[in-house]
């Protein structure tokens, strides 16, 4: 009888340890999931910001190219000071 009682106590301790590990793993998974979600949101936001920046830079380049073309077509290319011109 003492052997069966020891065996039952051992199984009970094992069950408690497994339950504890299961809870810890669940908490770890929740933490990892949250971290990945935040990382994904950050990357998405950075991508939006980069897209907006690239569009702005493209628009400015187009404006500078138009300005340069207009100055050349009016024959004012050599007259306008360098600080009004596009930097290369």
C-alpha positions as CSV (number, residue, x, y, z in Angstrom):
1,X,0.0,0.0,0.0
2,X,2.8,2.4,0.8
3,X,4.2,1.9,-2.7
4,X,0.8,2.8,-4.4
5,X,0.6,6.0,-2.2
6,X,4.1,7.0,-3.2
7,X,3.2,6.4,-6.8
8,X,0.1,8.5,-6.5
9,X,2.0,11.3,-4.9
10,X,4.6,11.1,-7.6
11,X,1.9,11.3,-10.3
12,X,0.3,14.2,-8.5
13,X,3.6,16.1,-8.4
14,X,4.2,15.3,-12.1
15,X,0.7,16.6,-13.0
16,X,1.3,19.8,-11.0
17,X,4.6,20.3,-12.7
18,X,3.1,19.8,-16.1
19,X,0.3,22.2,-15.3
20,X,2.8,24.8,-14.2
21,X,4.9,24.3,-17.4
22,X,1.7,24.5,-19.5
23,X,0.7,27.9,-17.9
24,X,4.3,29.2,-18.4
25,X,4.3,28.2,-22.0
26,X,1.0,29.8,-22.6
27,X,2.2,33.1,-21.0
28,X,5.3,32.9,-23.2
29,X,3.3,32.3,-26.3
30,X,1.0,35.3,-25.5
31,X,4.1,37.5,-24.9
32,X,5.7,36.4,-28.2
33,X,2.4,36.9,-30.1
34,X,2.0,40.4,-28.7
35,X,5.6,41.2,-29.5
36,X,5.2,40.0,-33.1
37,X,2.0,42.0,-33.5
38,X,3.7,45.2,-32.3
39,X,6.6,44.5,-34.6
40,X,4.3,44.0,-37.5
41,X,2.4,47.3,-36.8
42,X,5.7,49.1,-36.5
43,X,7.0,47.8,-39.8
44,X,3.6,48.7,-41.5
45,X,3.8,52.2,-40.1
46,X,7.4,52.6,-41.2
47,X,6.5,51.4,-44.6
48,X,3.7,54.0,-44.9
49,X,6.0,56.7,-43.7
50,X,8.7,55.7,-46.2
51,X,6.1,55.6,-49.0
52,X,5.0,59.2,-48.1
53,X,8.6,60.4,-48.0
54,X,9.4,58.8,-51.3
55,X,6.4,60.4,-52.9
56,X,7.4,63.8,-51.5
57,X,10.9,63.4,-52.8
58,X,9.6,62.3,-56.2
59,X,7.3,65.3,-56.4
60,X,10.1,67.7,-55.4
61,X,12.4,66.2,-58.1
62,X,9.6,66.6,-60.7
63,X,9.1,70.3,-59.6
64,X,12.9,71.0,-59.8
65,X,13.0,69.3,-63.3
66,X,10.1,71.4,-64.5
67,X,11.7,74.6,-63.1
68,X,15.0,73.8,-64.8
69,X,13.2,73.1,-68.1
70,X,11.2,76.4,-67.9
71,X,14.4,78.4,-67.2
72,X,16.2,76.8,-70.1
73,X,13.2,77.3,-72.5
74,X,13.1,81.0,-71.4
75,X,16.8,81.4,-71.9
76,X,17.3,82.3,-68.3
77,X,19.5,79.4,-67.4
78,X,22.7,81.4,-67.0
79,X,21.0,84.4,-65.4
80,X,19.3,82.8,-62.4
81,X,21.6,82.5,-59.3
82,X,22.9,79.0,-58.4
83,X,20.9,78.8,-55.2
84,X,17.7,78.8,-57.2
85,X,18.9,75.9,-59.2
86,X,18.6,72.2,-58.5
87,X,21.7,70.8,-56.6
88,X,23.2,67.8,-58.4
